[in-house]
């Protein structure tokens, strides 16, 4: 896998919002959303607490480093395969759904500049 490969990530929030960002194969999904100006609840950032759990609905991810298998197995699979966004890196375009993980857009001069820059290069 080319670590520089970028994939489209779609995150569906509990209230039905659909958020998008690009994520490199060597970057976890949570970090990519943070870099795009979004904030979500993250606690340990090591795949042990489950605060950043999401359900994989489409695509493939790989957890960077070890995550707690017991913690992953504790989540129901009714919405898809549970993944920890603080450790999950995309291996294809991905769609995940979060439930109970608040995600909000933080707009700052830096994120506005980044968004304007990426809009010019995307199209």
N, CA, C and O atoms as a GROMACS GRO file, in nm:
protein
  492
    1UNK      N    1   0.085  -0.119   0.000
    1UNK     CA    2   0.000   0.000   0.000
    1UNK      C    3   0.088   0.123   0.000
    1UNK      O    4   0.179   0.136   0.082
    2UNK      N    5   0.060   0.213  -0.092
    2UNK     CA    6   0.131   0.340  -0.098
    2UNK      C    7   0.083   0.426   0.019
    2UNK      O    8  -0.033   0.467   0.023
    3UNK      N    9   0.173   0.455   0.112
    3UNK     CA   10   0.136   0.531   0.232
    3UNK      C   11   0.090   0.673   0.198
    3UNK      O   12   0.022   0.736   0.278
    4UNK      N   13   0.128   0.724   0.081
    4UNK     CA   14   0.086   0.858   0.041
    4UNK      C   15  -0.051   0.858  -0.026
    4UNK      O   16  -0.105   0.965  -0.055
    5UNK      N   17  -0.108   0.741  -0.050
    5UNK     CA   18  -0.241   0.734  -0.113
    5UNK      C   19  -0.342   0.806  -0.025
    5UNK      O   20  -0.338   0.796   0.098
    6UNK      N   21  -0.433   0.879  -0.088
    6UNK     CA   22  -0.540   0.950  -0.016
    6UNK      C   23  -0.673   0.891  -0.055
    6UNK      O   24  -0.697   0.854  -0.170
    7UNK      N   25  -0.760   0.884   0.045
    7UNK     CA   26  -0.894   0.829   0.022
    7UNK      C   27  -0.999   0.925   0.075
    7UNK      O   28  -0.976   0.999   0.170
    8UNK      N   29  -1.116   0.922   0.010
    8UNK     CA   30  -1.230   1.000   0.057
    8UNK      C   31  -1.292   0.929   0.177
    8UNK      O   32  -1.316   0.808   0.174
    9UNK      N   33  -1.317   1.006   0.282
    9UNK     CA   34  -1.378   0.953   0.403
    9UNK      C   35  -1.511   1.024   0.423
    9UNK      O   36  -1.517   1.146   0.420
   10UNK      N   37  -1.616   0.947   0.442
   10UNK     CA   38  -1.748   1.000   0.474
   10UNK      C   39  -1.783   0.956   0.614
   10UNK      O   40  -1.777   0.837   0.646
   11UNK      N   41  -1.819   1.051   0.697
   11UNK     CA   42  -1.858   1.024   0.834
   11UNK      C   43  -2.001   1.070   0.853
   11UNK      O   44  -2.033   1.187   0.830
   12UNK      N   45  -2.088   0.980   0.893
   12UNK     CA   46  -2.228   1.011   0.916
   12UNK      C   47  -2.248   1.025   1.067
   12UNK      O   48  -2.220   0.932   1.143
   13UNK      N   49  -2.296   1.141   1.110
   13UNK     CA   50  -2.313   1.166   1.253
   13UNK      C   51  -2.446   1.108   1.301
   13UNK      O   52  -2.531   1.067   1.222
   14UNK      N   53  -2.460   1.107   1.431
   14UNK     CA   54  -2.581   1.053   1.493
   14UNK      C   55  -2.706   1.127   1.448
   14UNK      O   56  -2.814   1.068   1.439
   15UNK      N   57  -2.693   1.257   1.421
   15UNK     CA   58  -2.810   1.335   1.379
   15UNK      C   59  -2.826   1.340   1.227
   15UNK      O   60  -2.906   1.418   1.175
   16UNK      N   61  -2.750   1.255   1.155
   16UNK     CA   62  -2.768   1.242   1.011
   16UNK      C   63  -2.683   1.332   0.924
   16UNK      O   64  -2.694   1.326   0.801
   17UNK      N   65  -2.598   1.416   0.984
   17UNK     CA   66  -2.509   1.498   0.903
   17UNK      C   67  -2.408   1.410   0.832
   17UNK      O   68  -2.366   1.307   0.886
   18UNK      N   69  -2.371   1.448   0.713
   18UNK     CA   70  -2.268   1.376   0.639
   18UNK      C   71  -2.148   1.469   0.624
   18UNK      O   72  -2.158   1.576   0.564
   19UNK      N   73  -2.036   1.428   0.680
   19UNK     CA   74  -1.914   1.507   0.678
   19UNK      C   75  -1.811   1.436   0.592
   19UNK      O   76  -1.809   1.313   0.585
   20UNK      N   77  -1.725   1.514   0.527
   20UNK     CA   78  -1.628   1.455   0.435
   20UNK      C   79  -1.489   1.512   0.461
   20UNK      O   80  -1.474   1.627   0.500
   21UNK      N   81  -1.390   1.428   0.437
   21UNK     CA   82  -1.251   1.474   0.434
   21UNK      C   83  -1.169   1.374   0.355
   21UNK      O   84  -1.218   1.267   0.320
   22UNK      N   85  -1.047   1.408   0.328
   22UNK     CA   86  -0.951   1.317   0.265
   22UNK      C   87  -0.857   1.269   0.374
   22UNK      O   88  -0.825   1.342   0.467
   23UNK      N   89  -0.813   1.143   0.360
   23UNK     CA   90  -0.725   1.086   0.460
   23UNK      C   91  -0.619   1.002   0.391
   23UNK      O   92  -0.650   0.920   0.305
   24UNK      N   93  -0.494   1.024   0.428
   24UNK     CA   94  -0.385   0.943   0.375
   24UNK      C   95  -0.386   0.805   0.440
   24UNK      O   96  -0.437   0.787   0.550
   25UNK      N   97  -0.328   0.709   0.370
   25UNK     CA   98  -0.323   0.572   0.420
   25UNK      C   99  -0.237   0.558   0.545
   25UNK      O  100  -0.251   0.461   0.619
   26UNK      N  101  -0.148   0.656   0.570
   26UNK     CA  102  -0.063   0.648   0.689
   26UNK      C  103  -0.113   0.736   0.803
   26UNK      O  104  -0.040   0.762   0.899
   27UNK      N  105  -0.236   0.783   0.793
   27UNK     CA  106  -0.295   0.873   0.893
   27UNK      C  107  -0.425   0.814   0.946
   27UNK      O  108  -0.502   0.756   0.870
   28UNK      N  109  -0.449   0.830   1.075
   28UNK     CA  110  -0.576   0.780   1.128
   28UNK      C  111  -0.689   0.876   1.090
   28UNK      O  112  -0.666   0.996   1.071
   29UNK      N  113  -0.808   0.823   1.081
   29UNK     CA  114  -0.924   0.900   1.036
   29UNK      C  115  -0.953   1.017   1.130
   29UNK      O  116  -0.986   1.125   1.083
   30UNK      N  117  -0.939   0.997   1.261
   30UNK     CA  118  -0.964   1.106   1.355
   30UNK      C  119  -0.869   1.223   1.329
   30UNK      O  120  -0.911   1.338   1.332
   31UNK      N  121  -0.741   1.194   1.303
   31UNK     CA  122  -0.644   1.301   1.277
   31UNK      C  123  -0.677   1.375   1.148
   31UNK      O  124  -0.660   1.496   1.140
   32UNK      N  125  -0.724   1.303   1.047
   32UNK     CA  126  -0.761   1.367   0.921
   32UNK      C  127  -0.879   1.462   0.941
   32UNK      O  128  -0.880   1.572   0.886
   33UNK      N  129  -0.979   1.421   1.019
   33UNK     CA  130  -1.093   1.510   1.045
   33UNK      C  131  -1.049   1.629   1.129
   33UNK      O  132  -1.097   1.741   1.107
   34UNK      N  133  -0.960   1.609   1.224
   34UNK     CA  134  -0.909   1.722   1.303
   34UNK      C  135  -0.836   1.821   1.213
   34UNK      O  136  -0.853   1.942   1.226
   35UNK      N  137  -0.753   1.769   1.122
   35UNK     CA  138  -0.679   1.856   1.030
   35UNK      C  139  -0.772   1.934   0.938
   35UNK      O  140  -0.739   2.043   0.892
   36UNK      N  141  -0.891   1.876   0.911
   36UNK     CA  142  -0.990   1.943   0.826
   36UNK      C  143  -1.078   2.040   0.904
   36UNK      O  144  -1.168   2.101   0.847
   37UNK      N  145  -1.051   2.056   1.035
   37UNK     CA  146  -1.125   2.154   1.114
   37UNK      C  147  -1.241   2.098   1.193
   37UNK      O  148  -1.324   2.174   1.242
   38UNK      N  149  -1.250   1.967   1.207
   38UNK     CA  150  -1.355   1.905   1.287
   38UNK      C  151  -1.298   1.863   1.421
   38UNK      O  152  -1.180   1.831   1.431
   39UNK      N  153  -1.381   1.862   1.522
   39UNK     CA  154  -1.341   1.813   1.653
   39UNK      C  155  -1.439   1.704   1.695
   39UNK      O  156  -1.561   1.717   1.680
   40UNK      N  157  -1.383   1.597   1.748
   40UNK     CA  158  -1.466   1.489   1.800
   40UNK      C  159  -1.410   1.446   1.934
   40UNK      O  160  -1.296   1.476   1.969
   41UNK      N  161  -1.493   1.376   2.010
   41UNK     CA  162  -1.448   1.331   2.141
   41UNK      C  163  -1.343   1.222   2.123
   41UNK      O  164  -1.369   1.118   2.063
   42UNK      N  165  -1.226   1.248   2.176
   42UNK     CA  166  -1.117   1.151   2.178
   42UNK      C  167  -1.063   1.149   2.320
   42UNK      O  168  -1.052   1.254   2.383
   43UNK      N  169  -1.030   1.034   2.370
   43UNK     CA  170  -0.979   1.026   2.507
   43UNK      C  171  -0.836   0.974   2.507
   43UNK      O  172  -0.741   1.052   2.515
   44UNK      N  173  -0.819   0.843   2.499
   44UNK     CA  174  -0.684   0.787   2.514
   44UNK      C  175  -0.599   0.797   2.388
   44UNK      O  176  -0.476   0.798   2.398
   45UNK      N  177  -0.660   0.805   2.272
   45UNK     CA  178  -0.592   0.809   2.142
   45UNK      C  179  -0.503   0.688   2.116
   45UNK      O  180  -0.410   0.694   2.035
   46UNK      N  181  -0.531   0.579   2.186
   46UNK     CA  182  -0.449   0.459   2.167
   46UNK      C  183  -0.533   0.334   2.140
   46UNK      O  184  -0.480   0.223   2.141
   47UNK      N  185  -0.662   0.351   2.116
   47UNK     CA  186  -0.746   0.237   2.082
   47UNK      C  187  -0.785   0.151   2.201
   47UNK      O  188  -0.818   0.033   2.184
   48UNK      N  189  -0.782   0.207   2.319
   48UNK     CA  190  -0.814   0.128   2.437
   48UNK      C  191  -0.944   0.164   2.507
   48UNK      O  192  -1.002   0.081   2.577
   49UNK      N  193  -0.991   0.288   2.489
   49UNK     CA  194  -1.106   0.332   2.568
   49UNK      C  195  -1.239   0.320   2.494
   49UNK      O  196  -1.342   0.300   2.557
   50UNK      N  197  -1.237   0.333   2.363
   50UNK     CA  198  -1.360   0.323   2.284
   50UNK      C  199  -1.436   0.452   2.267
   50UNK      O  200  -1.545   0.451   2.211
   51UNK      N  201  -1.382   0.565   2.314
   51UNK     CA  202  -1.454   0.693   2.302
   51UNK      C  203  -1.476   0.733   2.156
   51UNK      O  204  -1.573   0.803   2.126
   52UNK      N  205  -1.389   0.689   2.067
   52UNK     CA  206  -1.396   0.731   1.927
   52UNK      C  207  -1.454   0.622   1.836
   52UNK      O  208  -1.429   0.622   1.716
   53UNK      N  209  -1.529   0.531   1.893
   53UNK     CA  210  -1.581   0.419   1.814
   53UNK      C  211  -1.673   0.470   1.702
   53UNK      O  212  -1.751   0.564   1.721
   54UNK      N  213  -1.662   0.406   1.589
   54UNK     CA  214  -1.751   0.430   1.474
   54UNK      C  215  -1.776   0.295   1.411
   54UNK      O  216  -1.708   0.197   1.440
   55UNK      N  217  -1.876   0.291   1.324
   55UNK     CA  218  -1.911   0.165   1.258
   55UNK      C  219  -1.882   0.176   1.110
   55UNK      O  220  -1.935   0.262   1.040
   56UNK      N  221  -1.797   0.088   1.063
   56UNK     CA  222  -1.757   0.084   0.923
   56UNK      C  223  -1.873   0.032   0.840
   56UNK      O  224  -1.919  -0.080   0.862
   57UNK      N  225  -1.920   0.113   0.747
   57UNK     CA  226  -2.032   0.073   0.662
   57UNK      C  227  -1.988   0.040   0.520
   57UNK      O  228  -2.050  -0.042   0.453
   58UNK      N  229  -1.881   0.104   0.476
   58UNK     CA  230  -1.826   0.077   0.342
   58UNK      C  231  -1.676   0.097   0.348
   58UNK      O  232  -1.627   0.183   0.422
   59UNK      N  233  -1.605   0.018   0.271
   59UNK     CA  234  -1.461   0.036   0.259
   59UNK      C  235  -1.383  -0.054   0.353
   59UNK      O  236  -1.437  -0.143   0.419
   60UNK      N  237  -1.253  -0.026   0.358
   60UNK     CA  238  -1.161  -0.106   0.438
   60UNK      C  239  -1.069  -0.014   0.517
   60UNK      O  240  -1.020   0.086   0.465
   61UNK      N  241  -1.046  -0.050   0.642
   61UNK     CA  242  -0.951   0.022   0.727
   61UNK      C  243  -0.855  -0.079   0.789
   61UNK      O  244  -0.882  -0.199   0.792
   62UNK      N  245  -0.745  -0.027   0.837
   62UNK     CA  246  -0.652  -0.107   0.914
   62UNK      C  247  -0.619  -0.027   1.038
   62UNK      O  248  -0.587   0.091   1.030
   63UNK      N  249  -0.627  -0.092   1.154
   63UNK     CA  250  -0.590  -0.023   1.277
   63UNK      C  251  -0.439  -0.012   1.285
   63UNK      O  252  -0.367  -0.111   1.274
   64UNK      N  253  -0.391   0.112   1.305
   64UNK     CA  254  -0.249   0.134   1.328
   64UNK      C  255  -0.217   0.082   1.466
   64UNK      O  256  -0.290   0.111   1.561
   65UNK      N  257  -0.114   0.008   1.479
   65UNK     CA  258  -0.073  -0.047   1.607
   65UNK      C  259  -0.184  -0.133   1.666
   65UNK      O  260  -0.283  -0.162   1.599
   66UNK      N  261  -0.166  -0.174   1.787
   66UNK     CA  262  -0.261  -0.264   1.852
   66UNK      C  263  -0.376  -0.187   1.914
   66UNK      O  264  -0.355  -0.082   1.975
   67UNK      N  265  -0.496  -0.239   1.900
   67UNK     CA  266  -0.612  -0.185   1.970
   67UNK      C  267  -0.668  -0.296   2.057
   67UNK      O  268  -0.638  -0.414   2.036
   68UNK      N  269  -0.749  -0.260   2.153
   68UNK     CA  270  -0.807  -0.358   2.243
   68UNK      C  271  -0.916  -0.439   2.172
   68UNK      O  272  -1.025  -0.388   2.146
   69UNK      N  273  -0.886  -0.564   2.141
   69UNK     CA  274  -0.984  -0.652   2.076
   69UNK      C  275  -1.106  -0.669   2.166
   69UNK      O  276  -1.219  -0.671   2.117
   70UNK      N  277  -1.084  -0.681   2.298
   70UNK     CA  278  -1.196  -0.696   2.391
   70UNK      C  279  -1.286  -0.573   2.386
   70UNK      O  280  -1.408  -0.584   2.392
   71UNK      N  281  -1.225  -0.455   2.374
   71UNK     CA  282  -1.303  -0.331   2.366
   71UNK      C  283  -1.383  -0.327   2.236
   71UNK      O  284  -1.501  -0.292   2.237
   72UNK      N  285  -1.320  -0.363   2.124
   72UNK     CA  286  -1.391  -0.366   1.995
   72UNK      C  287  -1.506  -0.464   1.999
   72UNK      O  288  -1.616  -0.435   1.951
   73UNK      N  289  -1.482  -0.582   2.057
   73UNK     CA  290  -1.584  -0.686   2.062
   73UNK      C  291  -1.701  -0.650   2.153
   73UNK      O  292  -1.808  -0.710   2.144
   74UNK      N  293  -1.682  -0.550   2.240
   74UNK     CA  294  -1.789  -0.509   2.332
   74UNK      C  295  -1.897  -0.427   2.263
   74UNK      O  296  -2.006  -0.409   2.317
   75UNK      N  297  -1.868  -0.376   2.143
   75UNK     CA  298  -1.964  -0.292   2.073
   75UNK      C  299  -2.051  -0.377   1.981
   75UNK      O  300  -2.002  -0.471   1.918
   76UNK      N  301  -2.181  -0.344   1.973
   76UNK     CA  302  -2.271  -0.421   1.885
   76UNK      C  303  -2.232  -0.400   1.739
   76UNK      O  304  -2.173  -0.299   1.703
   77UNK      N  305  -2.266  -0.495   1.657
   77UNK     CA  306  -2.233  -0.489   1.514
   77UNK      C  307  -2.356  -0.458   1.428
   77UNK      O  308  -2.357  -0.482   1.308
   78UNK      N  309  -2.460  -0.405   1.491
   78UNK     CA  310  -2.582  -0.376   1.418
   78UNK      C  311  -2.565  -0.266   1.314
   78UNK      O  312  -2.634  -0.265   1.213
   79UNK      N  313  -2.473  -0.173   1.337
   79UNK     CA  314  -2.450  -0.063   1.243
   79UNK      C  315  -2.332  -0.091   1.149
   79UNK      O  316  -2.306  -0.013   1.058
   80UNK      N  317  -2.262  -0.201   1.170
   80UNK     CA  318  -2.143  -0.235   1.092
   80UNK      C  319  -2.032  -0.281   1.183
   80UNK      O  320  -2.054  -0.304   1.302
   81UNK      N  321  -1.914  -0.294   1.128
   81UNK     CA  322  -1.798  -0.337   1.205
   81UNK      C  323  -1.746  -0.220   1.288
   81UNK      O  324  -1.718  -0.114   1.232
   82UNK      N  325  -1.733  -0.236   1.421
   82UNK     CA  326  -1.679  -0.126   1.501
   82UNK      C  327  -1.530  -0.104   1.473
   82UNK      O  328  -1.453  -0.199   1.460
   83UNK      N  329  -1.492   0.023   1.464
   83UNK     CA  330  -1.353   0.064   1.445
   83UNK      C  331  -1.325   0.182   1.536
   83UNK      O  332  -1.416   0.258   1.570
   84UNK      N  333  -1.200   0.198   1.575
   84UNK     CA  334  -1.160   0.313   1.655
   84UNK      C  335  -1.097   0.416   1.563
   84UNK      O  336  -0.992   0.391   1.504
   85UNK      N  337  -1.161   0.533   1.552
   85UNK     CA  338  -1.114   0.636   1.459
   85UNK      C  339  -0.976   0.689   1.494
   85UNK      O  340  -0.906   0.742   1.407
   86UNK      N  341  -0.935   0.676   1.620
   86UNK     CA  342  -0.802   0.725   1.660
   86UNK      C  343  -0.691   0.634   1.611
   86UNK      O  344  -0.574   0.672   1.616
   87UNK      N  345  -0.725   0.515   1.562
   87UNK     CA  346  -0.626   0.418   1.515
   87UNK      C  347  -0.653   0.366   1.375
   87UNK      O  348  -0.566   0.304   1.314
   88UNK      N  349  -0.773   0.390   1.322
   88UNK     CA  350  -0.811   0.333   1.192
   88UNK      C  351  -0.760   0.420   1.078
   88UNK      O  352  -0.788   0.540   1.071
   89UNK      N  353  -0.684   0.358   0.988
   89UNK     CA  354  -0.634   0.424   0.867
   89UNK      C  355  -0.702   0.361   0.746
   89UNK      O  356  -0.719   0.239   0.742
   90UNK      N  357  -0.740   0.442   0.648
   90UNK     CA  358  -0.812   0.388   0.533
   90UNK      C  359  -0.723   0.307   0.440
   90UNK      O  360  -0.604   0.335   0.425
   91UNK      N  361  -0.783   0.208   0.380
   91UNK     CA  362  -0.718   0.130   0.275
   91UNK      C  363  -0.797   0.139   0.146
   91UNK      O  364  -0.761   0.079   0.044
   92UNK      N  365  -0.906   0.216   0.150
   92UNK     CA  366  -0.994   0.241   0.037
   92UNK      C  367  -1.081   0.360   0.077
   92UNK      O  368  -1.071   0.406   0.190
   93UNK      N  369  -1.167   0.411  -0.012
   93UNK     CA  370  -1.267   0.508   0.033
   93UNK      C  371  -1.351   0.443   0.143
   93UNK      O  372  -1.382   0.324   0.136
   94UNK      N  373  -1.387   0.522   0.244
   94UNK     CA  374  -1.452   0.468   0.363
   94UNK      C  375  -1.575   0.549   0.398
   94UNK      O  376  -1.579   0.671   0.381
   95UNK      N  377  -1.676   0.478   0.448
   95UNK     CA  378  -1.795   0.542   0.506
   95UNK      C  379  -1.812   0.483   0.646
   95UNK      O  380  -1.822   0.362   0.662
   96UNK      N  381  -1.816   0.570   0.746
   96UNK     CA  382  -1.837   0.526   0.884
   96UNK      C  383  -1.952   0.604   0.944
   96UNK      O  384  -1.982   0.716   0.903
   97UNK      N  385  -2.016   0.543   1.043
   97UNK     CA  386  -2.123   0.610   1.116
   97UNK      C  387  -2.083   0.617   1.262
   97UNK      O  388  -2.035   0.519   1.319
   98UNK      N  389  -2.104   0.733   1.322
   98UNK     CA  390  -2.076   0.749   1.464
   98UNK      C  391  -2.208   0.759   1.539
   98UNK      O  392  -2.307   0.810   1.486
   99UNK      N  393  -2.208   0.710   1.660
   99UNK     CA  394  -2.325   0.718   1.748
   99UNK      C  395  -2.272   0.751   1.886
   99UNK      O  396  -2.194   0.674   1.943
  100UNK      N  397  -2.313   0.862   1.940
  100UNK     CA  398  -2.266   0.900   2.073
  100UNK      C  399  -2.130   0.968   2.073
  100UNK      O  400  -2.076   0.997   2.179
  101UNK      N  401  -2.075   0.992   1.955
  101UNK     CA  402  -1.946   1.063   1.944
  101UNK      C  403  -1.976   1.199   1.882
  101UNK      O  404  -1.992   1.209   1.761
  102UNK      N  405  -1.983   1.304   1.965
  102UNK     CA  406  -2.013   1.434   1.908
  102UNK      C  407  -1.902   1.479   1.813
  102UNK      O  408  -1.784   1.467   1.844
  103UNK      N  409  -1.942   1.531   1.698
  103UNK     CA  410  -1.848   1.585   1.600
  103UNK      C  411  -1.896   1.725   1.567
  103UNK      O  412  -2.013   1.745   1.534
  104UNK      N  413  -1.806   1.821   1.576
  104UNK     CA  414  -1.847   1.957   1.542
  104UNK      C  415  -1.739   2.023   1.460
  104UNK      O  416  -1.621   1.991   1.472
  105UNK      N  417  -1.781   2.115   1.380
  105UNK     CA  418  -1.689   2.188   1.292
  105UNK      C  419  -1.634   2.306   1.370
  105UNK      O  420  -1.710   2.384   1.427
  106UNK      N  421  -1.505   2.318   1.371
  106UNK     CA  422  -1.439   2.432   1.433
  106UNK      C  423  -1.381   2.514   1.319
  106UNK      O  424  -1.289   2.469   1.250
  107UNK      N  425  -1.433   2.633   1.300
  107UNK     CA  426  -1.381   2.719   1.194
  107UNK      C  427  -1.285   2.820   1.257
  107UNK      O  428  -1.321   2.893   1.350
  108UNK      N  429  -1.168   2.823   1.205
  108UNK     CA  430  -1.068   2.918   1.250
  108UNK      C  431  -1.003   2.978   1.126
  108UNK      O  432  -1.023   2.927   1.015
  109UNK      N  433  -0.926   3.084   1.141
  109UNK     CA  434  -0.858   3.139   1.023
  109UNK      C  435  -0.773   3.033   0.953
  109UNK      O  436  -0.768   3.030   0.830
  110UNK      N  437  -0.707   2.945   1.030
  110UNK     CA  438  -0.624   2.843   0.969
  110UNK      C  439  -0.709   2.743   0.891
  110UNK      O  440  -0.676   2.710   0.777
  111UNK      N  441  -0.818   2.695   0.951
  111UNK     CA  442  -0.900   2.597   0.879
  111UNK      C  443  -0.970   2.662   0.760
  111UNK      O  444  -0.989   2.596   0.658
  112UNK      N  445  -1.007   2.789   0.771
  112UNK     CA  446  -1.066   2.858   0.656
  112UNK      C  447  -0.966   2.866   0.541
  112UNK      O  448  -1.001   2.844   0.425
  113UNK      N  449  -0.840   2.899   0.574
  113UNK     CA  450  -0.736   2.908   0.472
  113UNK      C  451  -0.711   2.771   0.410
  113UNK      O  452  -0.695   2.760   0.288
  114UNK      N  453  -0.706   2.666   0.492
  114UNK     CA  454  -0.685   2.532   0.440
  114UNK      C  455  -0.800   2.489   0.350
  114UNK      O  456  -0.778   2.430   0.244
  115UNK      N  457  -0.922   2.519   0.390
  115UNK     CA  458  -1.038   2.483   0.309
  115UNK      C  459  -1.036   2.556   0.177
  115UNK      O  460  -1.067   2.498   0.073
  116UNK      N  461  -1.001   2.684   0.178
  116UNK     CA  462  -0.997   2.762   0.055
  116UNK      C  463  -0.888   2.707  -0.038
  116UNK      O  464  -0.907   2.696  -0.159
  117UNK      N  465  -0.775   2.672   0.021
  117UNK     CA  466  -0.664   2.617  -0.056
  117UNK      C  467  -0.702   2.484  -0.118
  117UNK      O  468  -0.676   2.460  -0.236
  118UNK      N  469  -0.766   2.395  -0.038
  118UNK     CA  470  -0.802   2.263  -0.092
  118UNK      C  471  -0.913   2.274  -0.194
  118UNK      O  472  -0.920   2.192  -0.286
  119UNK      N  473  -1.002   2.374  -0.181
  119UNK     CA  474  -1.107   2.392  -0.280
  119UNK      C  475  -1.048   2.431  -0.415
  119UNK      O  476  -1.097   2.388  -0.520
  120UNK      N  477  -0.943   2.511  -0.412
  120UNK     CA  478  -0.880   2.552  -0.538
  120UNK      C  479  -0.807   2.436  -0.604
  120UNK      O  480  -0.803   2.428  -0.727
  121UNK      N  481  -0.748   2.347  -0.524
  121UNK     CA  482  -0.671   2.237  -0.583
  121UNK      C  483  -0.758   2.117  -0.617
  121UNK      O  484  -0.717   2.033  -0.698
  122UNK      N  485  -0.877   2.106  -0.559
  122UNK     CA  486  -0.965   1.993  -0.585
  122UNK      C  487  -1.035   2.003  -0.719
  122UNK      O  488  -1.074   1.901  -0.776
  123UNK      N  489  -1.052   2.120  -0.770
  123UNK     CA  490  -1.136   2.124  -0.886
  123UNK      C  491  -1.088   2.213  -0.990
  123UNK      O  492  -1.152   2.225  -1.095
   0.00000   0.00000   0.00000
